[in-house]
Amino acid sequence: GVRAAVPHVVAGGMERGEGEGEANRREVRVGRAMPADLILKLVALSVAKKVSVFLIARTYGFSRLYRRMMRANRFVFASSPTTRHKVSAAVQYSFRLPRFIAERFRSCAAPTSSPPSRPPPTQPP
């Protein structure tokens, strides 16, 4: 970035000149944001958008949202059963994908050799 010396402003509102000394000037960084900062902000914005959509969908209800999407699919692609089926399959996949990923993550993260946390239920004699 570029550094520029900015004169100090005194209480009366008058600026001190450059001949007053280095103690009266402060340096302000003028320039562009770092690319890493910009990328980090874009990632944060992207995550925030996804979280807000998830919270809205959760508030509205996933089952109601799914039914509305299927109703819209039937309306939009009424004359094309092949396209309607493909869109229906894609919507089902998108609704099931988070659960599938969570199950995969749990199966990879869960220890396989540890005993179960509680014993299986016993049958009465």
N, C-alpha and C positions, 0 to 999 in steps of 0.2 A: 504494500500500500504506500501511499504518499503521505508524508508528514508535513504539516503546515503549522507554523508558529502563529498563535492567535494572541493578540494583545490582551492584557488583563483589563477588566472593566472596574473602575473605582466606584465608590459609593455615590458620588455626584453624577454618575452617568457618563463621565468623560473617559475616553480611552487614553491610556498612557502611550506615549510614543515609543518607538523602537530604541531610542537612545537611553531609556530608563534602566536597562540592564536585563540580564537573563532571568533574574528572580521573578520578574513581573510577568513573564510570558509562560504559557503552558502549551504543551504540544497536544494537538488533537489529530487523531488518525483519520485520514480521509482516504477513501478508496472503496474497492469492491469487497464483497463478502468472500470468504474463502470457499472454494468448491466443496470441501468437506462439510462446511456449515450448511450450505445450500442443499446438499444431498441429504444431510441429517434432517433438515426441516421438511423436505419432500417426503421422506420416509415417515416422519412423525405425522404429517398431514394425511398420508395414505392410511396409516394405522388408525388414526382418529376417525376417518371416514368409515372404515370397516366396522369399528366398534359402535359408531353411532347407528349405522344401518342394522347391526345385530341387535342393539338395544331396542330400536323401534320395532323390528320384527318380533322380538321377544315380548314386547308390550302388547302388540297387536295380536300375537298368537301365530305360531308357525303353522298349525293345522288350518286356520282360517286363511292365512296367506297362501298356503299350498292350494286350497280349494279355489280361491279366487284366481290364481294363476292357471289352474286347469280349466276353469270356466272361460277365461279370456282366450286360452289356447283353442278351446272348442269353437269359440266365436270367430276368432281371426282365421283359423285354418279349417273352416267348415267344409270347404270344397276339396280339400287335399288331405285324405286320411294318412298318407305316408308321411307327409310333413308334420301333421298333428301328432303322430306316434313318435317321431324323432324328437320333437320339442318336448313331449310328455316325458320321454325317457331322459332327456337332458335335465329337465326340472327335477325329476325324481333323484337323479344322480347328484345334482347340486345340493339337494336337501339332505341326502344321506352321507355325503362326503365328510362333513365335520365329525360325525359319529364314527365313521370308518377310520379316519385319521386318529381320533382319540383312542379307539380300541387298539390300533396298531401301536400307538405310543405306549399305552399301558402294558401291552404284551411284551414290548421290548424293554421297558423300564422295570417291570416286575421281576423280582428274583424267582428263579424256577426251583431252587433246591430248598427253600425255607418251608417249614410246616405251615398249614393253614392257621389263620388267626383264631378260629374257634373250631371245636370239634364238630363233626357231622352229627345231626340229630339222631337220637336213638329211638327205636321203636318200643312201645310198651309191651310187656309180656302177655 
